[in-house]
Every structure is written in C-alpha cells, then in structure tokens.
Amino acid sequence: MTSQMIREPRYNVPLVRSIKLVKDTIQRPCGICSIPYDGALGHRYYVNSLSDIIWQEIMNPRVRPLLHFYPEDAAKYWLKELDPELLMPFIFFIFEPTLLSSSQACIPFHWFTHGRKMYTKAWSLQPVTCEMDCGWVVEDFNSFEVSEDDLLVSFKNWDSSEATSGLPHAYLIYGVECEPNGELQPWTLTNPSEGNQWCVRASGARVFAMPLWLYCNNTSGNLLKKWNKHNSFLFTAAGLP
C-alpha cells in the first residue's frame, strides 16, 4: 500500500527524503545522541546520552512540576544515608561557612524539606585565634537544624556584608573537632578559599541533583534459554512521587 501511495501522485505523500530531512532537523536540537564505544573484547556498542535524557525529562512540562530534588524529613535513605555531596544544594551551598540571623556562624551540610520550607543540618563554627590571626574551628560533634528563614550571609557574600564585620574570614578554617576539646583534624571537604566545588563549577548557574532508580536486565528471555550478550538498562526519576 505504501509503495502504491508513493507511485500515485494524487495521494500527495511526502517523499522519504523529505521525511528524513524533517526528522534530522528536529533530532539535532531536540533528540538524544547515541555515543559509540569500543568494548574490552573489541566489539562496538552504542549508549544513549544520559545528559540528553535527563535534559528532556527536566524540560517535559508534564514531568518537571512533579519532580522532587530534596529529601523530605521522613525520607530515611535520602536524609540519613545518602552522601550529602550527592544531594542538590540550596541557595546556600553545603560545606561553606554561613552566618545566621542570630549572629551564629555555622556550616550547612544536608538540605531537606519539612512541609513547604527548606531546612538544613549544620555544624557549629567557633572562632579561634592562631598565630596572631583569627579563624574557625568546625564542631563536628555539635550539629543542629536551621530553617531557611534564619540564613543571613552566604560564603560568597561574607567579605562584603556588614553583618560579618569583625568576624574572621570565611575561608580561614583551621580544622575540625570531632569531640569537645579533642584533637584538631584537617578540614578536607572543600578548598576553604574557593568553597564548594559545585559552586565553582556552576559559575552562578543553578545546580540540580537528579536521583535515578537504575535497573538492568539481560535480553535472553525465558523461552530460548539461551544467553544473549545484550543487556538493557532502564531508569526512572527517583524524585517522582
């Protein structure tokens, strides 16, 4: 039927070449790239670009409003077991000195939601004097929760804010105390002079963390009982309700 429609001009069917041209035109800005790889055994295989797939999910008007990027206070795994560096930062990045409206200094290290508000777990910062200069010691043993309403000055705006006048510079972190009056351990979570690495990489852009549920299955099937060298991967956005 298709070949007949192409041969008969009265059907006004577009040429295959025209369809391919339209497809290629749409594919370039909106499609998903296939990336070729050479396997360890010399075989060639292709992988769809993960960044392209995530970009399409974020741009999908039916999906984006439903996506959650922060753990809720009742989410045990996201909140208590997941590495904080893998979670999405808020306006204030984790592992950076922050001044609260109460004039207390702290370091946020884990953002989460409670109701419709953002909260963070934070370590207390204590000013200390060392060799004629003042800096900060992170009290790892002293953590507390902070509401977004209590945040005042970020690491980026520390030196330009009047609220931090008279306080040590945010980049002067001498170390970490894991117990009261304990031995000082080196601070290794950031370069204190630069702050969070994701803040540096983003250069002012907003950073999103996209958690995924990943599944893998072979394509052998239950009928053939024959091993197939191909495996298929499926993932879904973990932030969907």
Backbone as numpy.savetxt, mean C-alpha at the origin, in Angstrom:
# Nx Ny Nz CAx CAy CAz Cx Cy Cz
-22.05 -18.46 -41.91 -22.90 -17.25 -41.91 -22.02 -16.00 -41.91
-20.92 -16.05 -41.11 -20.05 -14.88 -41.01 -19.38 -14.59 -42.34
-18.86 -15.65 -42.98 -18.20 -15.45 -44.28 -19.18 -14.93 -45.32
-20.41 -15.37 -45.26 -21.42 -14.90 -46.21 -21.71 -13.41 -45.98
-21.77 -13.00 -44.69 -22.04 -11.60 -44.37 -20.91 -10.72 -44.86
-19.68 -11.22 -44.79 -18.55 -10.42 -45.25 -18.57 -10.28 -46.77
-18.99 -11.35 -47.46 -19.01 -11.30 -48.92 -20.15 -10.44 -49.45
-21.25 -10.36 -48.69 -22.41 -9.62 -49.16 -22.32 -8.16 -48.69
-22.17 -7.21 -49.56 -22.03 -5.80 -49.15 -23.27 -5.24 -48.47
-24.44 -5.85 -48.73 -25.67 -5.25 -48.18 -25.74 -5.37 -46.65
-24.95 -6.25 -46.05 -25.01 -6.40 -44.59 -24.27 -5.27 -43.87
-23.44 -4.49 -44.56 -22.73 -3.36 -43.98 -21.95 -3.77 -42.72
-21.21 -4.85 -42.80 -20.40 -5.36 -41.68 -18.99 -4.79 -41.78
-18.41 -4.31 -40.68 -17.04 -3.76 -40.75 -16.03 -4.84 -41.10
-14.96 -4.43 -41.74 -13.90 -5.35 -42.10 -13.17 -5.83 -40.85
-12.59 -7.03 -40.95 -11.81 -7.57 -39.85 -10.66 -6.63 -39.50
-10.05 -6.04 -40.54 -8.97 -5.11 -40.32 -9.43 -3.91 -39.50
-10.66 -3.41 -39.75 -11.19 -2.27 -39.00 -11.45 -2.63 -37.55
-11.98 -3.84 -37.34 -12.25 -4.29 -35.97 -10.94 -4.41 -35.19
-9.93 -4.95 -35.84 -8.63 -5.10 -35.18 -8.03 -3.74 -34.85
-8.21 -2.77 -35.76 -7.69 -1.43 -35.53 -8.36 -0.78 -34.32
-9.69 -0.92 -34.23 -10.42 -0.37 -33.08 -9.98 -1.05 -31.78
-9.83 -2.37 -31.85 -9.41 -3.13 -30.67 -8.04 -2.67 -30.19
-7.10 -2.51 -31.13 -5.75 -2.07 -30.76 -5.77 -0.65 -30.20
-6.62 0.19 -30.76 -6.72 1.58 -30.29 -7.23 1.64 -28.85
-8.19 0.79 -28.51 -8.73 0.75 -27.14 -7.76 0.06 -26.20
-7.07 -0.96 -26.71 -6.19 -1.75 -25.87 -5.01 -0.95 -25.34
-4.49 -0.03 -26.15 -3.30 0.70 -25.74 -3.52 1.52 -24.47
-4.58 2.35 -24.38 -4.75 3.12 -23.14 -5.50 2.36 -22.04
-6.31 1.39 -22.40 -7.21 0.77 -21.42 -6.97 -0.71 -21.20
-6.12 -1.34 -21.98 -5.95 -2.78 -21.89 -4.95 -3.22 -20.84
-4.71 -4.51 -20.79 -3.76 -5.12 -19.85 -2.61 -5.71 -20.65
-1.41 -5.30 -20.32 -0.23 -5.78 -21.04 0.09 -7.21 -20.63
0.55 -8.02 -21.59 1.05 -9.36 -21.32 2.57 -9.30 -21.37
3.21 -9.71 -20.29 4.67 -9.60 -20.17 5.30 -10.96 -20.41
6.21 -11.08 -21.37 6.85 -12.38 -21.65 7.99 -12.66 -20.67
8.11 -13.92 -20.28 9.21 -14.37 -19.42 9.78 -15.66 -20.00
11.06 -15.88 -19.73 11.71 -17.14 -20.08 11.86 -17.97 -18.81
11.25 -19.16 -18.81 11.29 -20.02 -17.64 12.66 -20.64 -17.42
12.85 -21.22 -16.24 14.13 -21.82 -15.88 14.48 -22.99 -16.79
13.49 -23.63 -17.38 13.72 -24.78 -18.28 13.72 -24.38 -19.75
13.78 -23.06 -20.00 13.89 -22.59 -21.36 12.58 -22.35 -22.08
11.47 -22.48 -21.42 10.18 -22.28 -22.07 9.74 -20.83 -21.92
8.96 -20.36 -22.85 8.44 -18.99 -22.83 7.02 -18.99 -22.28
6.73 -18.09 -21.36 5.38 -17.95 -20.84 5.06 -16.47 -20.65
3.78 -16.18 -20.48 3.32 -14.79 -20.42 2.51 -14.56 -19.14
2.67 -13.38 -18.59 1.95 -13.00 -17.37 1.26 -11.66 -17.61
-0.01 -11.58 -17.28 -0.71 -10.30 -17.37 -0.17 -9.33 -16.32
0.00 -8.10 -16.71 0.57 -7.08 -15.82 -0.32 -6.88 -14.58
0.24 -7.15 -13.41 -0.52 -6.99 -12.17 -0.88 -5.53 -11.93
0.03 -4.63 -12.23 -0.26 -3.20 -12.02 -1.40 -2.73 -12.90
-1.48 -3.27 -14.13 -2.59 -2.90 -15.02 -3.92 -3.42 -14.48
-3.90 -4.63 -13.95 -5.13 -5.22 -13.41 -5.62 -4.41 -12.21
-4.70 -4.07 -11.31 -5.07 -3.28 -10.13 -5.56 -1.90 -10.56
-4.91 -1.31 -11.54 -5.34 0.01 -12.04 -6.77 -0.05 -12.54
-7.13 -1.11 -13.26 -8.50 -1.24 -13.75 -9.49 -1.40 -12.61
-9.10 -2.14 -11.57 -10.00 -2.31 -10.43 -10.23 -0.97 -9.72
-9.16 -0.21 -9.56 -9.27 1.09 -8.87 -10.14 2.05 -9.69
-10.05 1.97 -11.02 -10.79 2.88 -11.89 -12.23 2.43 -12.13
-12.56 1.22 -11.75 -13.90 0.70 -11.99 -14.91 1.41 -11.08
-15.87 2.14 -11.62 -16.81 2.90 -10.77 -17.73 2.01 -9.94
-17.85 0.74 -10.31 -18.69 -0.17 -9.52 -17.90 -0.84 -8.39
-16.59 -0.87 -8.52 -15.74 -1.55 -7.53 -15.14 -0.56 -6.53
-14.63 0.56 -7.04 -13.89 1.50 -6.19 -14.64 1.95 -4.94
-15.95 2.31 -5.03 -16.63 2.76 -3.81 -16.74 1.69 -2.73
-16.58 0.43 -3.10 -16.73 -0.66 -2.14 -15.41 -1.11 -1.52
-14.31 -0.63 -2.06 -13.01 -1.09 -1.59 -12.64 -0.45 -0.24
-12.09 -1.28 0.64 -11.57 -0.82 1.93 -10.05 -0.97 1.92
-9.35 0.06 2.38 -7.89 0.03 2.35 -7.27 0.01 3.74
-8.08 0.18 4.77 -7.58 0.17 6.14 -8.25 -0.94 6.93
-7.52 -1.57 7.87 -8.16 -2.57 8.72 -9.13 -1.91 9.70
-10.18 -2.62 10.03 -11.11 -2.14 11.06 -10.61 -2.60 12.43
-11.12 -1.97 13.47 -10.63 -2.30 14.81 -10.96 -3.73 15.21
-11.89 -4.37 14.50 -12.26 -5.76 14.81 -11.58 -6.77 13.89
-10.77 -6.27 12.94 -10.11 -7.18 11.99 -8.83 -7.72 12.61
-8.89 -8.94 13.13 -7.78 -9.49 13.89 -6.51 -9.60 13.07
-6.60 -10.18 11.85 -5.38 -10.41 11.07 -4.78 -9.10 10.57
-5.60 -8.27 9.93 -5.10 -7.00 9.40 -4.54 -6.13 10.51
-5.20 -6.14 11.66 -4.86 -5.20 12.72 -3.70 -5.67 13.58
-3.61 -6.97 13.85 -2.65 -7.46 14.85 -1.50 -8.26 14.26
-1.67 -8.84 13.07 -0.65 -9.75 12.57 0.06 -9.24 11.32
-0.56 -8.37 10.57 0.03 -7.91 9.32 1.12 -6.86 9.58
2.19 -6.95 8.81 3.28 -5.99 8.90 2.74 -4.58 8.61
2.93 -3.63 9.53 2.40 -2.27 9.32 2.92 -1.62 8.04
4.11 -2.00 7.58 4.66 -1.42 6.36 3.87 -1.81 5.12
3.07 -2.90 5.23 2.27 -3.35 4.10 0.90 -2.69 4.07
0.58 -1.92 5.08 -0.72 -1.27 5.15 -0.64 0.13 4.56
-1.80 0.64 4.20 -1.86 1.94 3.56 -1.62 3.06 4.57
-0.77 4.04 4.22 -0.56 5.17 5.13 -1.74 6.13 5.08
-1.84 6.94 6.12 -2.86 7.99 6.16 -2.17 9.28 5.73
-2.75 10.44 6.03 -2.11 11.72 5.72 -0.76 11.79 6.41
-0.67 11.22 7.62 0.57 11.14 8.37 1.14 9.73 8.16
2.37 9.65 7.65 2.97 8.35 7.40 3.43 7.71 8.72
3.45 6.37 8.73 3.93 5.66 9.92 5.45 5.79 10.01
5.95 5.54 11.22 7.38 5.56 11.52 8.00 6.95 11.36
7.16 8.01 11.44 7.66 9.37 11.39 7.19 10.14 12.61
8.07 10.93 13.24 7.66 11.72 14.40 6.49 12.64 14.07
5.54 12.69 14.99 4.31 13.47 14.82 4.01 14.20 16.12
3.55 15.42 16.01 3.15 16.18 17.21 1.64 16.18 17.32
1.14 15.90 18.53 -0.29 15.87 18.78 -0.76 17.22 19.31
-2.06 17.42 19.28 -2.63 18.68 19.77 -2.39 18.87 21.26
-2.08 17.77 21.97 -1.77 17.85 23.40 -0.31 18.22 23.64
0.45 18.50 22.58 1.89 18.81 22.62 2.76 17.58 22.90
2.17 16.42 22.89 2.95 15.19 23.04 3.45 14.73 21.69
4.70 14.28 21.66 5.29 13.76 20.43 5.18 12.24 20.42
4.95 11.70 19.24 4.81 10.25 19.12 5.19 9.81 17.72
5.21 8.51 17.51 5.45 7.94 16.18 4.32 6.98 15.86
3.42 7.33 14.94 2.36 6.39 14.52 2.99 5.17 13.84
2.40 3.98 14.09 2.95 2.80 13.44 1.89 1.84 12.91
0.59 2.15 13.10 -0.42 1.22 12.58 -1.77 1.93 12.49
-2.21 2.24 11.27 -3.49 2.91 11.08 -4.63 1.90 11.00
-5.79 2.30 11.53 -6.99 1.46 11.43 -8.22 2.35 11.58
-9.37 1.79 11.28 -10.62 2.54 11.37 -11.44 2.06 12.57
-12.13 3.00 13.16 -13.10 2.69 14.23 -14.33 3.52 13.93
-15.40 2.84 13.48 -16.56 3.58 13.01 -16.20 4.30 11.73
-16.40 5.60 11.70 -16.08 6.39 10.52 -14.82 7.23 10.70
-14.06 6.96 11.75 -12.86 7.76 12.02 -11.61 6.91 11.92
-10.49 7.60 11.64 -9.19 6.96 11.57 -8.49 7.06 12.92
-7.85 5.97 13.28 -7.03 5.93 14.50 -5.68 5.32 14.14
-4.71 5.57 14.99 -3.42 4.93 14.82 -2.88 4.48 16.17
-2.16 3.39 16.15 -1.35 3.01 17.30 -0.04 3.79 17.20
0.46 4.25 18.33 1.65 5.10 18.30 2.56 4.78 19.47
3.85 5.00 19.25 4.85 4.91 20.32 5.13 6.30 20.86
5.35 6.38 22.14 5.68 7.66 22.76 7.12 8.06 22.42
7.33 9.36 22.25 8.66 9.92 22.03 9.08 10.75 23.24
10.30 10.54 23.72 10.81 11.31 24.83 12.04 12.10 24.40
12.06 13.41 24.67 13.25 14.21 24.32 14.39 13.91 25.28
15.59 13.81 24.75 16.79 13.56 25.56 17.90 14.45 25.06
18.87 14.70 25.94 20.05 15.50 25.58 21.24 14.58 25.41
21.95 14.76 24.33 23.10 13.91 24.04 24.18 14.76 23.38
25.31 14.89 24.07 26.45 15.63 23.54 26.06 17.02 23.06
25.52 17.80 23.93 25.18 19.19 23.68 24.09 19.37 22.62
23.37 18.31 22.31 22.28 18.41 21.35 21.07 17.65 21.89
19.90 17.98 21.39 18.67 17.33 21.85 18.09 16.49 20.72
17.58 15.32 21.10 16.94 14.45 20.13 15.84 13.64 20.78
15.47 12.52 20.15 14.34 11.74 20.62 14.72 10.28 20.86
14.07 9.70 21.84 14.14 8.26 22.09 12.74 7.69 21.94
12.61 6.63 21.15 11.33 5.98 20.91 11.07 4.97 22.02
9.95 5.11 22.72 9.59 4.17 23.79 8.71 3.07 23.21
9.35 2.01 22.79 8.65 0.89 22.17 7.67 0.22 23.13
7.97 0.30 24.43 7.13 -0.34 25.45 5.89 0.48 25.78
5.84 1.72 25.33 4.75 2.63 25.69 3.97 3.00 24.43
2.95 2.22 24.10 2.13 2.50 22.92 0.72 2.87 23.34
0.05 3.64 22.51 -1.30 4.09 22.81 -2.01 4.39 21.49
-3.31 4.63 21.55 -4.10 4.91 20.35 -4.38 6.40 20.23
-4.34 6.88 19.00 -4.52 8.30 18.73 -5.58 8.47 17.65
-6.50 9.40 17.88 -7.52 9.72 16.88 -6.95 10.70 15.86
-7.47 10.65 14.64 -7.04 11.59 13.61 -7.28 13.03 14.02
-8.25 13.25 14.91 -8.56 14.61 15.36 -7.44 15.20 16.22
-6.58 14.34 16.78 -5.53 14.80 17.69 -4.20 15.07 16.98
-4.14 14.80 15.69 -2.89 15.01 14.94 -2.72 16.50 14.64
-1.51 17.00 14.86 -1.28 18.43 14.67 -0.19 18.72 13.64
1.01 18.18 13.83 2.14 18.50 12.96 2.77 17.21 12.46
2.96 17.12 11.15 3.58 15.94 10.55 5.10 16.12 10.47
5.77 15.05 10.12 7.22 15.08 9.95 7.63 16.09 8.88
6.87 16.12 7.80 7.19 17.00 6.67 7.13 18.47 7.07
6.19 18.83 7.95 5.99 20.23 8.33 6.61 20.58 9.68
7.39 19.66 10.23 7.90 19.83 11.59 8.72 21.12 11.75
9.70 21.32 10.89 10.62 22.46 11.06 9.98 23.80 10.72
8.88 23.80 9.98 8.24 25.05 9.60 7.06 25.43 10.50
6.73 24.59 11.47 5.57 24.84 12.32 5.99 25.57 13.60
5.16 26.53 14.00 5.42 27.24 15.26 5.18 26.34 16.46
4.32 25.32 16.30 3.99 24.44 17.42 5.19 23.61 17.87
6.15 23.39 16.97 7.32 22.58 17.33 8.51 23.43 17.71
8.30 24.73 17.81 9.40 25.63 18.21 9.90 25.25 19.60
11.19 25.07 19.75 11.76 24.69 21.03 11.90 23.19 21.22
11.34 22.41 20.31 11.46 20.96 20.39 12.63 20.47 19.54
13.19 19.30 19.83 14.25 18.76 18.98 13.76 18.54 17.56
14.70 18.52 16.63 14.35 18.24 15.24 13.77 16.82 15.13
12.83 16.64 14.20 12.17 15.34 14.04 13.13 14.27 13.54
14.17 14.67 12.85 15.09 13.68 12.28 16.17 13.21 13.28
16.19 13.78 14.47 17.18 13.38 15.47 16.61 12.27 16.36
16.64 11.05 15.88 16.19 9.89 16.64 17.43 9.12 17.09
17.66 9.09 18.40 18.87 8.45 18.92 18.75 6.94 19.03
17.52 6.46 19.22 17.36 5.02 19.35 16.02 4.63 19.94
15.91 3.36 20.32 14.65 2.78 20.80 14.88 2.11 22.15
13.97 2.38 23.08 13.95 1.67 24.36 12.84 0.64 24.34
13.19 -0.64 24.54 12.19 -1.70 24.54 11.61 -1.94 25.92
12.22 -1.38 26.95 11.73 -1.45 28.32 12.20 -0.22 29.06
11.52 0.18 30.15 11.92 1.39 30.87 13.37 1.32 31.33
14.12 2.38 31.01 15.54 2.49 31.38 16.37 1.34 30.81
15.90 0.75 29.74 16.63 -0.35 29.11 17.73 0.15 28.19
18.48 -0.79 27.66 19.57 -0.44 26.76 19.01 0.11 25.46
19.64 1.17 24.97 19.16 1.85 23.77 19.51 1.03 22.53
18.48 0.71 21.74 18.66 -0.03 20.50 18.61 0.94 19.31
19.32 0.62 18.24 19.31 1.53 17.07 17.94 1.60 16.40
17.61 2.76 15.87 16.38 2.95 15.11 16.65 2.55 13.67
15.92 1.55 13.17 16.20 0.99 11.84 15.00 1.04 10.89
13.86 1.54 11.33 12.66 1.47 10.50 12.63 2.51 9.39
13.37 3.60 9.55 13.46 4.62 8.50 14.85 5.23 8.54
15.14 5.97 7.50 16.26 6.90 7.54 15.72 8.17 8.20
16.14 8.48 9.43 15.51 9.59 10.16 15.53 10.93 9.42
16.51 11.14 8.58 16.59 12.42 7.87 15.62 12.49 6.69
15.13 11.32 6.21 14.21 11.30 5.08 12.78 10.95 5.47
12.61 10.17 6.53 11.28 9.71 6.92 10.90 8.43 6.22
9.61 8.16 6.16 9.11 6.92 5.57 9.49 6.82 4.09
9.97 5.63 3.68 10.42 5.46 2.30 9.29 5.67 1.29
8.04 5.33 1.69 6.93 5.49 0.76 6.58 6.96 0.56
6.84 7.76 1.56 6.63 9.21 1.41 7.64 9.77 0.41
8.87 9.27 0.48 9.91 9.72 -0.45 9.58 9.27 -1.87
9.17 8.01 -2.02 8.86 7.49 -3.35 7.64 8.17 -3.98
6.66 8.49 -3.15 5.41 9.05 -3.66 5.57 10.47 -4.20
6.52 11.21 -3.64 6.75 12.60 -4.08 5.47 13.42 -4.08
4.68 13.27 -3.04 3.46 14.06 -2.90 2.20 13.36 -3.36
2.33 12.25 -4.11 1.14 11.51 -4.55 0.60 10.67 -3.40
-0.67 10.33 -3.48 -1.28 9.51 -2.45 -0.91 8.04 -2.66
-0.61 7.34 -1.57 -0.19 5.95 -1.64 -1.34 5.05 -1.20
-1.63 4.03 -2.02 -2.65 3.04 -1.69 -2.00 1.67 -1.53
-2.43 0.94 -0.53 -2.04 -0.47 -0.39 -3.23 -1.32 -0.81
-2.99 -2.25 -1.73 -4.07 -3.05 -2.31 -3.91 -4.50 -1.86
-4.55 -4.89 -0.76 -4.44 -6.29 -0.30 -5.21 -7.23 -1.22
-4.62 -8.40 -1.49 -5.22 -9.36 -2.43 -5.29 -10.73 -1.80
-6.38 -11.46 -2.12 -6.46 -12.89 -1.83 -6.01 -13.62 -3.09
-4.95 -14.43 -2.99 -4.38 -15.09 -4.16 -4.60 -16.59 -4.07
-5.08 -17.17 -5.17 -5.32 -18.61 -5.26 -4.56 -19.17 -6.46
-4.12 -20.41 -6.36 -3.44 -21.07 -7.46 -3.99 -22.47 -7.63
-4.18 -22.89 -8.87 -4.68 -24.23 -9.14 -4.10 -24.70 -10.47
-3.85 -26.02 -10.57 -3.37 -26.53 -11.85 -4.56 -26.76 -12.78
-4.25 -27.05 -14.02 -5.31 -27.22 -15.03 -5.41 -28.67 -15.50
-4.98 -29.60 -14.65 -4.98 -31.01 -15.05 -6.39 -31.55 -15.21
-7.30 -31.15 -14.32 -8.67 -31.63 -14.39 -8.85 -32.97 -13.68
-10.08 -33.31 -13.41 -10.38 -34.55 -12.69 -10.65 -35.74 -13.60
-10.84 -35.48 -14.90 -11.20 -36.58 -15.81 -9.98 -37.20 -16.46
-9.03 -36.37 -16.88 -7.88 -36.91 -17.59 -6.88 -37.59 -16.68
-6.82 -37.14 -15.43 -5.83 -37.68 -14.49 -4.42 -37.56 -15.04
-4.20 -36.52 -15.79 -2.91 -36.32 -16.41 -2.37 -34.95 -15.98
-1.11 -34.95 -15.59 -0.52 -33.70 -15.12 -0.37 -32.72 -16.28
-0.77 -31.48 -16.02 -0.64 -30.41 -17.00 0.33 -29.38 -16.44
1.27 -28.96 -17.24 2.32 -28.07 -16.75 1.82 -26.65 -16.48
0.59 -26.34 -16.87 0.09 -24.98 -16.70 -0.63 -24.84 -15.36
-0.41 -23.71 -14.70 -1.12 -23.36 -13.47 -1.83 -22.04 -13.69
-3.00 -21.95 -13.13 -3.76 -20.70 -13.23 -3.81 -20.03 -11.87
-3.69 -18.69 -11.89 -3.74 -17.90 -10.66 -4.99 -17.02 -10.69
-5.64 -16.95 -9.58 -6.84 -16.13 -9.43 -6.70 -15.28 -8.18
-7.02 -14.03 -8.28 -7.00 -13.22 -7.06 -8.22 -12.33 -7.02
-8.62 -12.00 -5.81 -9.72 -11.06 -5.58 -9.24 -9.99 -4.62
-9.85 -8.84 -4.69 -9.47 -7.75 -3.79 -9.95 -8.08 -2.36
-9.00 -8.16 -1.43 -9.34 -8.51 -0.05 -10.11 -7.40 0.64
-10.06 -6.20 0.10 -10.75 -5.07 0.72 -12.22 -4.97 0.38
-12.73 -5.91 -0.45 -14.16 -5.87 -0.76 -14.96 -6.47 0.41
-16.11 -5.89 0.76 -16.90 -6.43 1.88 -17.53 -7.76 1.53
